């Protein structure tokens, strides 16, 4: 990834999952402010939206980054697709810009690190050492995905935003 | 740009890997509730707590409380400008010139610590 990035923009990246959603707040590509997984046991959509609203209130981001579920390489269930749409609506209501990136775009941004989800997570853990303790061990084919991977997915979306934005600025 | 957050206590705590209850213990609080309130910007810490945070995270207060620091900085700078304007009207002597130098330094953000005064 190139080193000339957009600075001084607070980005909230969200990656919905079966448990709830993973989130990451970044103030530049090398400054991770907050990260974690918010769990919603029942009434996923309503509770998730409430928790996302709390995050928007606390961090007042300039941009919210989500997955482009219609893009190449993305396979998300109906519930997640609806939740992403609701997040976009919420962001519009709160006058926060929304950017979405497909899985392919994320892989392109991390082209140097490799194309798998785990290699991207590994690259993120190397870049942001505070996340290293949260990196789950390598997933075997018979294992289900660790819930902490949604943090790394969210950070990957955030970093893709900075990567794409810096490329756009260099081209201009 | 989104302005700086009031404080970055949560970021520093998460980087250190400490839990809210553990930080509360270090600060001498009963539970992590108070720590949570500091981190959610619901409560402002006392001077003693600020020093404790500096010690726990090894970062100066102005870095931990960036937003709060910037607010104070802006306010003081405005007041220094006002005071400089008032002092400008007075008859110039050595003391007045020195005061104006100090006020100029405050406005420019370079500060007026004893080491900075000649």
Interface residues (C-beta under 8 A of the other chain):
Chain A: X8 X9 X10 X32 X33 X34 X35 X58 X59 X60 X61 X62 X130 X133
Chain B: X1 X2 X3 X5 X8 X10 X11 X14 X15 X17 X40 X41
